[in-house]
Amino acid sequence: MIRPKLAVTGYFIDHDWEYQELLLGFEHLSGNHSTMDLSEVLIKLLQQNELTDRVLTITTDNASNNVTLMAYVNVTIQSLELSESSTYLEMMELSQNSSSL
């Protein structure tokens, strides 16, 4: 049986102005892909990597629950008493039919 997974990657410019990519997590998912289940995994990975105050954008596929997922993640991060001015979340939906890919 194939279990669903959530991959979270990070992209950034380091102190030497070098572009970096890293895999923050490749997590097995249990249950359905609800907003609560996905946000729990995503917030945990951001906290483990001390990135909750450094997120600029989050790119997802076009699944219908991603809109509520991003709203919930944004509220959760703000409730962690982080500076509102240092945390920005945007969601860019990618479509399989996107001409930009």
Secondary structure, DSSP 8 states (H G I E B T S, - for coil): ----EEEEEEEEE-TTS-EEEEEEEEEE--S---HHHHHHHHHHHHHHTT-TT----EEEES-TTHHHHHHHHHHHHHHTT--GGG----EEEE-TT-TT-
